[in-house]
């Protein structure tokens, strides 16, 4: 039996789940990118459901003719749902004539670097020691991340529209 996959805009009924997810995945209720504090209440989002269970959250922010993917958290990896949500953002940016689609990840997140580059994103900038500044805004950012790699730098990726 094939599971039903639905993607809906994040609504008020998703907020408790999203807050809990950010607490687990991002060590708090904020995400920092390029020195900007993103709060869940200030971003737009997409929630993917398999049957009736929430499995993926993608959040994004649109400002100054740009769309930034703020976070992508999947509880069900390897089945293409995250890819579908990123594709949605690409189509949304094209539809709204947005000039820039971008995101930031940290130097330890090699899985995200692989994922986004396979989706057509290119490395745009390396922001050395950016996490030191981010920790002043959010002290809960860990010192060591995935695969035991010290978290130091932000890597900015861009999708050419």
N, CA, C and O of each residue as an XYZ file, in Angstrom:
644
protein
N       0.837     -1.181      0.000
C       0.000      0.000      0.000
C       0.883      1.246      0.000
O       1.806      1.340      0.809
N       0.622      2.196     -0.881
C       1.400      3.422     -1.004
C       0.841      4.464     -0.051
O      -0.366      4.699      0.000
N       1.738      5.082      0.701
C       1.324      6.110      1.646
C       0.922      7.372      0.893
O       1.472      7.685     -0.163
N      -0.041      8.087      1.452
C      -0.466      9.361      0.878
C       0.452     10.461      1.403
O       0.635     10.609      2.611
N       1.027     11.232      0.477
C       1.888     12.351      0.844
C       1.156     13.641      0.507
O       0.696     13.831     -0.619
N       1.051     14.529      1.496
C       0.425     15.834      1.280
C       1.386     16.917      1.743
O       2.098     16.740      2.732
N       1.408     18.029      1.034
C       2.199     19.187      1.432
C       1.246     20.348      1.598
O       0.477     20.676      0.695
N       1.306     20.970      2.772
C       0.428     22.092      3.075
C       1.241     23.239      3.651
O       2.288     23.013      4.258
N       0.771     24.465      3.470
C       1.423     25.585      4.152
C       1.338     25.372      5.663
O       0.337     24.868      6.173
N       2.396     25.763      6.369
C       2.401     25.644      7.821
C       1.310     26.546      8.383
O       1.244     27.730      8.054
N       0.464     25.988      9.223
C      -0.624     26.739      9.827
C      -0.507     26.762     11.337
O       0.404     26.163     11.908
N      -1.422     27.447     11.971
C      -1.424     27.556     13.437
C      -1.482     26.173     14.092
O      -0.896     25.962     15.154
N      -2.190     25.231     13.454
C      -2.321     23.889     14.017
C      -1.008     23.100     13.971
O      -0.884     22.067     14.630
N      -0.028     23.581     13.197
C       1.270     22.922     13.104
C       2.303     23.512     14.060
O       3.387     22.951     14.218
N       1.984     24.624     14.692
C       2.980     25.388     15.429
C       3.579     24.632     16.610
O       4.792     24.696     16.809
N       2.789     23.925     17.394
C       3.355     23.177     18.528
C       4.353     22.131     18.052
O       5.426     21.980     18.635
N       4.001     21.410     16.993
C       4.904     20.411     16.424
C       6.168     21.077     15.901
O       7.270     20.580     16.130
N       6.019     22.192     15.203
C       7.172     22.893     14.628
C       8.091     23.429     15.718
O       9.313     23.343     15.593
N       7.521     23.978     16.780
C       8.328     24.486     17.901
C       9.116     23.338     18.524
O      10.312     23.473     18.783
N       8.462     22.231     18.760
C       9.135     21.065     19.341
C      10.245     20.561     18.420
O      11.323     20.194     18.887
N       9.985     20.543     17.121
C      10.989     20.105     16.153
C      12.195     21.030     16.172
O      13.331     20.557     16.212
N      11.970     22.350     16.146
C      13.089     23.305     16.203
C      13.856     23.172     17.513
O      15.083     23.276     17.522
N      13.158     22.944     18.609
C      13.841     22.751     19.902
C      14.809     21.573     19.818
O      15.941     21.659     20.293
N      14.356     20.469     19.210
C      15.196     19.273     19.085
C      16.319     19.459     18.073
O      17.464     19.095     18.340
N      15.999     20.017     16.924
C      16.962     20.089     15.823
C      17.879     21.311     15.873
O      19.018     21.251     15.410
N      17.388     22.419     16.434
C      18.127     23.679     16.391
C      18.469     24.219     17.778
O      18.909     25.360     17.917
N      18.264     23.390     18.802
C      18.608     23.780     20.179
C      17.945     25.083     20.609
O      18.574     25.917     21.261
N      16.699     25.256     20.253
C      15.978     26.455     20.663
C      14.904     26.834     19.667
O      14.603     26.092     18.731
N      14.338     27.996     19.888
C      13.214     28.422     19.053
C      13.631     29.430     17.987
O      12.789     30.113     17.404
N      14.944     29.519     17.736
C      15.438     30.417     16.699
C      16.472     29.705     15.841
O      17.102     28.735     16.264
N      16.629     30.213     14.625
C      17.693     29.792     13.717
C      18.433     31.064     13.327
O      17.809     32.087     13.045
N      19.751     31.005     13.311
C      20.572     32.151     12.947
C      21.187     31.892     11.581
O      21.737     30.817     11.340
N      21.098     32.871     10.683
C      21.815     32.787      9.414
C      22.289     34.179      9.027
O      21.515     35.136      9.001
N      23.564     34.267      8.730
C      24.183     35.533      8.323
C      23.900     36.641      9.334
O      23.686     37.795      8.962
N      23.901     36.278     10.618
C      23.715     37.246     11.686
C      22.278     37.640     11.944
O      22.013     38.494     12.790
N      21.349     37.035     11.233
C      19.933     37.354     11.410
C      19.263     36.271     12.255
O      19.474     35.076     12.048
N      18.461     36.716     13.202
C      17.691     35.790     14.034
C      16.356     35.519     13.343
O      15.579     36.437     13.079
N      16.108     34.246     13.058
C      14.819     33.829     12.480
C      14.009     33.166     13.592
O      14.466     32.216     14.228
N      12.827     33.668     13.810
C      11.897     33.060     14.763
C      10.830     32.321     13.958
O      10.447     32.741     12.866
N      10.371     31.229     14.516
C       9.376     30.415     13.817
C       8.136     31.233     13.471
O       7.528     31.031     12.420
N       7.768     32.145     14.343
C       6.570     32.958     14.104
C       6.763     33.971     12.976
O       5.790     34.553     12.496
N       8.017     34.188     12.548
C       8.301     35.188     11.516
C       8.592     34.603     10.148
O       8.800     35.353      9.194
N       8.611     33.283     10.024
C       8.917     32.653      8.739
C       7.676     31.962      8.187
O       6.732     31.664      8.919
N       7.698     31.714      6.890
C       6.663     30.893      6.263
C       7.152     29.457      6.278
O       8.342     29.198      6.454
N       6.233     28.533      6.093
C       6.657     27.142      6.133
C       5.774     26.228      5.319
O       4.646     26.562      4.957
N       6.325     25.069      5.045
C       5.614     23.988      4.382
C       5.757     22.749      5.254
O       6.838     22.456      5.764
N       4.674     22.039      5.414
C       4.672     20.811      6.203
C       4.261     19.673      5.291
O       3.237     19.745      4.610
N       5.069     18.621      5.284
C       4.723     17.421      4.517
C       4.197     16.367      5.479
O       4.752     16.134      6.553
N       3.113     15.744      5.056
C       2.467     14.690      5.832
C       2.569     13.387      5.056
O       2.413     13.378      3.835
N       2.828     12.293      5.747
C       2.672     10.963      5.182
C       1.516     10.355      5.949
O       1.565     10.183      7.167
N       0.472     10.034      5.196
C      -0.813      9.694      5.782
C      -1.207     10.892      6.653
O      -1.384     11.983      6.112
N      -1.348     10.743      7.951
C      -1.722     11.902      8.764
C      -0.570     12.383      9.659
O      -0.766     13.238     10.523
N       0.620     11.832      9.448
C       1.766     12.167     10.295
C       2.654     13.232      9.642
O       3.020     13.118      8.473
N       2.992     14.263     10.414
C       3.923     15.291      9.934
C       5.327     14.697      9.876
O       5.800     14.119     10.854
N       6.004     14.842      8.709
C       7.325     14.227      8.571
C       8.413     15.192      8.100
O       9.595     14.910      8.295
N       8.056     16.307      7.494
C       9.061     17.253      7.013
C       8.547     18.671      7.218
O       7.379     18.974      6.974
N       9.462     19.540      7.677
C       9.173     20.959      7.795
C      10.246     21.732      7.046
O      11.437     21.566      7.310
N       9.830     22.567      6.123
C      10.723     23.509      5.453
C      10.228     24.900      5.792
O       9.049     25.207      5.615
N      11.139     25.752      6.286
C      10.767     27.130      6.564
C      11.560     28.041      5.641
O      12.684     27.735      5.244
N      10.942     29.168      5.312
C      11.604     30.114      4.418
C      11.159     31.530      4.737
O      10.135     31.766      5.378
N      11.973     32.457      4.263
C      11.707     33.872      4.467
C      11.913     34.590      3.134
O      12.865     34.305      2.407
N      11.031     35.506      2.827
C      11.200     36.299      1.606
C      11.409     37.757      1.994
O      10.605     38.348      2.715
N      12.503     38.319      1.500
C      12.829     39.724      1.727
C      13.658     40.231      0.557
O      14.429     39.483     -0.043
N      13.490     41.504      0.242
C      14.318     42.160     -0.770
C      14.487     41.346     -2.052
O      15.594     41.191     -2.567
N      13.368     40.835     -2.552
C      13.376     40.076     -3.805
C      14.246     38.818     -3.731
O      14.835     38.396     -4.727
N      14.316     38.222     -2.523
C      15.067     36.987     -2.322
C      14.253     36.040     -1.452
O      13.475     36.470     -0.600
N      14.441     34.770     -1.677
C      13.820     33.743     -0.854
C      14.945     32.950     -0.201
O      15.765     32.341     -0.888
N      14.979     32.961      1.131
C      15.972     32.195      1.870
C      15.301     30.966      2.473
O      14.306     31.081      3.190
N      15.847     29.801      2.182
C      15.422     28.593      2.886
C      16.104     28.651      4.249
O      17.330     28.583      4.341
N      15.314     28.775      5.291
C      15.835     28.941      6.648
C      16.149     27.584      7.277
O      17.189     27.413      7.913
N      15.251     26.628      7.096
C      15.478     25.303      7.682
C      14.765     24.242      6.861
O      13.748     24.498      6.216
N      15.328     23.056      6.905
C      14.705     21.880      6.304
C      14.968     20.726      7.256
O      16.106     20.286      7.422
N      13.901     20.243      7.877
C      14.011     19.163      8.851
C      13.125     18.012      8.427
O      11.906     18.147      8.325
N      13.761     16.875      8.180
C      13.023     15.706      7.731
C      13.116     14.594      8.755
O      14.207     14.227      9.193
N      11.979     14.065      9.130
C      11.918     12.907     10.017
C      11.833     11.618      9.210
O      11.809     10.524      9.774
N      11.787     11.752      7.875
C      11.701     10.610      6.973
C      12.599     10.924      5.780
O      12.160     11.533      4.805
N      13.844     10.507      5.868
C      14.816     10.874      4.839
C      14.937      9.794      3.775
O      14.626      8.625      4.001
N      15.401     10.228      2.604
C      15.708      9.294      1.537
C      14.544      8.873      0.679
O      14.678      7.960     -0.136
N      13.395      9.520      0.839
C      12.236      9.136      0.029
C      11.759     10.256     -0.890
O      10.767     10.101     -1.602
N      12.474     11.395     -0.871
C      12.177     12.457     -1.821
C      11.249     13.557     -1.352
O      10.923     14.453     -2.131
N      10.815     13.517     -0.106
C       9.871     14.536      0.356
C      10.583     15.876      0.535
O      10.048     16.911      0.139
N      11.769     15.875      1.119
C      12.546     17.107      1.241
C      12.841     17.705     -0.119
O      12.759     18.919     -0.303
N      13.185     16.855     -1.068
C      13.430     17.301     -2.442
C      12.189     17.964     -3.009
O      12.291     19.002     -3.664
N      11.034     17.393     -2.776
C       9.787     17.974     -3.285
C       9.542     19.359     -2.687
O       9.062     20.255     -3.382
N       9.865     19.541     -1.413
C       9.660     20.839     -0.781
C      10.644     21.884     -1.322
O      10.266     23.038     -1.527
N      11.892     21.494     -1.554
C      12.851     22.416     -2.158
C      12.401     22.771     -3.575
O      12.480     23.930     -3.979
N      11.932     21.783     -4.324
C      11.402     22.053     -5.673
C      10.243     23.039     -5.617
O      10.119     23.906     -6.482
N       9.399     22.908     -4.605
C       8.292     23.849     -4.422
C       8.828     25.268     -4.242
O       8.304     26.211     -4.834
N       9.875     25.418     -3.424
C      10.476     26.748     -3.206
C      11.054     27.309     -4.498
O      10.929     28.503     -4.770
N      11.677     26.463     -5.285
C      12.228     26.916     -6.567
C      11.098     27.421     -7.448
O      11.206     28.494     -8.040
N      10.012     26.658     -7.541
C       8.877     27.069     -8.373
C       8.207     28.327     -7.825
O       7.779     29.187     -8.594
N       8.113     28.437     -6.502
C       7.539     29.623     -5.882
C       8.369     30.857     -6.227
O       7.818     31.905     -6.563
N       9.686     30.731     -6.145
C      10.576     31.851     -6.475
C      10.414     32.264     -7.931
O      10.368     33.454     -8.241
N      10.327     31.288     -8.818
C      10.145     31.584    -10.244
C       8.802     32.269    -10.468
O       8.718     33.272    -11.177
N       7.759     31.724     -9.864
C       6.408     32.276    -10.031
C       6.318     33.719     -9.536
O       5.632     34.545    -10.137
N       7.015     34.018     -8.437
C       6.956     35.365     -7.856
C       8.039     36.293     -8.422
O       8.208     37.419     -7.953
N       8.766     35.812     -9.429
C       9.826     36.596    -10.068
C      10.886     37.031     -9.066
O      11.454     38.118     -9.172
N      11.139     36.168     -8.098
C      12.183     36.423     -7.105
C      13.525     36.197     -7.785
O      13.706     35.230     -8.525
N      14.444     37.084     -7.530
C      15.732     37.045     -8.219
C      16.752     36.115     -7.571
O      17.671     35.640     -8.239
N      16.595     35.851     -6.277
C      17.625     35.074     -5.577
C      16.996     34.045     -4.644
O      16.136     34.379     -3.829
N      17.424     32.809     -4.768
C      17.043     31.724     -3.862
C      18.325     31.252     -3.194
O      19.276     30.863     -3.873
N      18.356     31.283     -1.869
C      19.602     30.977     -1.181
C      19.367     30.342      0.167
O      18.237     30.278      0.653
N      20.454     29.870      0.772
C      20.409     29.289      2.103
C      21.806     29.300      2.687
O      22.797     29.517      1.989
N      21.854     29.061      3.975
C      23.118     28.968      4.698
C      23.113     27.654      5.460
O      22.099     27.254      6.033
N      24.259     26.992      5.458
C      24.459     25.835      6.316
C      25.826     25.990      6.982
O      26.586     26.902      6.658
N      26.118     25.113      7.886
C      27.400     25.189      8.581
C      28.393     24.194      7.986
O      28.010     23.245      7.302
N      29.655     24.426      8.256
C      30.724     23.626      7.659
C      30.648     22.143      8.014
O      31.182     21.312      7.279
N      30.004     21.797      9.110
C      29.906     20.388      9.501
C      28.792     19.638      8.780
O      28.764     18.408      8.797
N      27.881     20.363      8.150
C      26.678     19.739      7.595
C      26.932     19.247      6.163
O      26.371     19.757      5.193
N      27.796     18.241      6.079
C      28.182     17.721      4.763
C      27.001     17.056      4.052
O      26.955     17.031      2.822
N      26.052     16.521      4.813
C      24.873     15.923      4.184
C      24.045     16.987      3.465
O      23.560     16.754      2.358
N      23.882     18.163      4.096
C      23.144     19.251      3.452
C      23.901     19.771      2.238
O      23.294     20.062      1.207
N      25.211     19.889      2.347
C      26.010     20.347      1.206
C      25.830     19.408      0.018
O      25.684     19.855     -1.120
N      25.840     18.128      0.286
C      25.627     17.132     -0.781
C      24.223     17.264     -1.358
O      24.046     17.314     -2.575
N      23.232     17.318     -0.482
C      21.834     17.400     -0.911
C      21.586     18.619     -1.800
O      21.063     18.489     -2.907
N      21.961     19.795     -1.314
C      21.649     21.015     -2.050
C      22.439     21.122     -3.351
O      21.908     21.612     -4.349
N      23.683     20.681     -3.363
C      24.435     20.725     -4.616
C      23.839     19.772     -5.649
O      23.832     20.077     -6.842
N      23.349     18.638     -5.207
C      22.683     17.714     -6.139
C      21.394     18.318     -6.679
O      20.946     17.960     -7.768
N      20.792     19.243     -5.912
C      19.573     19.937     -6.352
C      19.892     21.122     -7.274
O      18.970     21.766     -7.774
N      21.162     21.419     -7.505
C      21.526     22.494     -8.415
C      21.987     23.779     -7.734
O      22.271     24.766     -8.413
N      22.064     23.783     -6.412
C      22.592     24.946     -5.702
C      24.107     24.974     -5.887
O      24.750     23.930     -5.997
N      24.665     26.181     -5.921
C      26.107     26.328     -6.038
C      26.651     26.994     -4.777
O      25.942     27.732     -4.093
N      27.919     26.720     -4.482
C      28.574     27.383     -3.365
C      28.745     28.845     -3.735
O      29.332     29.165     -4.769
N      28.238     29.725     -2.898
C      28.258     31.155     -3.190
C      29.301     31.885     -2.348
O      30.019     32.743     -2.860
N      29.388     31.550     -1.062
C      30.329     32.250     -0.191
C      30.646     31.399      1.031
O      29.836     30.599      1.499
N      31.852     31.607      1.521
C      32.284     31.026      2.786
C      32.434     32.179      3.764
O      33.156     33.140      3.496
N      31.760     32.081      4.882
C      31.824     33.111      5.915
C      32.591     32.519      7.102
O      32.020     31.892      7.994
N      33.901     32.742      7.074
C      34.786     32.165      8.088
C      34.455     32.703      9.476
O      34.217     33.895      9.668
N      34.448     31.792     10.423
C      34.217     32.103     11.839
C      32.879     32.782     12.113
O      32.721     33.421     13.153
N      31.927     32.660     11.218
C      30.610     33.284     11.408
C      29.885     32.716     12.619
O      29.097     33.418     13.253
N      30.136     31.471     12.945
C      29.410     30.848     14.049
C      29.823     31.448     15.385
O      29.027     31.467     16.324
N      31.039     31.933     15.486
C      31.465     32.617     16.708
C      30.559     33.820     16.965
O      30.150     34.066     18.100
N      30.250     34.564     15.910
C      29.345     35.716     16.041
C      27.910     35.253     16.309
O      27.185     35.881     17.080
N      27.510     34.164     15.674
C      26.151     33.640     15.878
C      25.942     33.170     17.310
O      24.845     33.303     17.854
N      26.984     32.622     17.922
C      26.861     32.157     19.309
C      26.616     33.306     20.278
O      26.097     33.090     21.373
N      26.979     34.509     19.896
C      26.666     35.667     20.744
C      25.164     35.931     20.744
O      24.612     36.415     21.732
N      24.507     35.612     19.631
C      23.054     35.757     19.522
C      22.319     34.531     20.062
O      21.199     34.628     20.563
N      22.975     33.377     19.948
C      22.347     32.116     20.352
C      23.422     31.206     20.962
O      24.045     30.416     20.253
N      23.631     31.321     22.254
C      24.699     30.552     22.917
C      24.517     29.033     22.870
O      25.466     28.299     23.143
N      23.325     28.548     22.531
C      23.077     27.099     22.521
C      23.603     26.410     21.269
O      23.481     25.191     21.149
N      24.185     27.156     20.335
C      24.772     26.514     19.149
C      25.943     25.659     19.633
O      26.846     26.168     20.298
N      25.937     24.368     19.304
C      26.999     23.493     19.807
C      28.370     23.844     19.216
O      28.464     24.465     18.157
N      29.401     23.443     19.906
C      30.776     23.630     19.429
C      31.143     22.603     18.363
O      31.878     22.899     17.421
N      30.618     21.391     18.531
C      30.936     20.293     17.620
C      29.635     19.789     17.018
O      28.631     19.623     17.710
N      29.676     19.549     15.710
C      28.467     19.132     15.009
C      28.570     17.730     14.440
O      29.157     16.831     15.042
N      27.990     17.570     13.278
C      27.911     16.262     12.638
C      29.304     15.690     12.372
O      30.244     16.414     12.045
N      29.402     14.393     12.521
C      30.633     13.654     12.246
C      31.814     14.140     13.088
O      32.969     13.946     12.709
N      31.525     14.773     14.234
C      32.577     15.242     15.117
C      33.338     16.452     14.594
O      34.439     16.741     15.062
N      32.762     17.159     13.632
C      33.427     18.315     13.015
C      33.121     19.566     13.839
O      31.955     19.839     14.122
N      34.148     20.333     14.231
C      33.894     21.596     14.933
C      33.085     22.544     14.041
O      33.376     22.689     12.854
N      32.074     23.184     14.622
C      31.228     24.111     13.869
C      31.850     25.499     13.965
O      31.928     26.077     15.050
N      32.292     26.032     12.825
C      32.960     27.330     12.785
C      32.396     28.282     11.745
O      32.198     29.466     12.018
N      32.139     27.764     10.555
C      31.878     28.619      9.402
C      30.463     28.443      8.870
O      29.831     27.404      9.061
N      29.985     29.478      8.201
C      28.741     29.386      7.439
C      29.104     29.257      5.966
O      30.018     29.917      5.472
N      28.378     28.408      5.291
C      28.546     28.243      3.846
C      27.229     28.659      3.208
O      26.170     28.109      3.512
N      27.315     29.632      2.326
C      26.128     30.169      1.659
C      26.025     29.521      0.285
O      26.985     29.504     -0.486
N      24.847     28.989     -0.004
C      24.583     28.381     -1.302
C      23.489     29.158     -1.997
O      22.643     29.776     -1.351
N      23.509     29.124     -3.314
C      22.557     29.884     -4.109
C      22.070     29.039     -5.270
O      22.829     28.260     -5.846
N      20.810     29.198     -5.607
C      20.230     28.534     -6.768
C      20.037     29.594     -7.839
O      19.374     30.604     -7.602
N      20.599     29.379     -8.990
C      20.482     30.347    -10.079
C      19.109     30.196    -10.729
O      18.771     29.139    -11.263
N      18.326     31.271    -10.673
C      16.981     31.243    -11.265
C      17.016     31.744    -12.705
O      15.979     31.792    -13.367
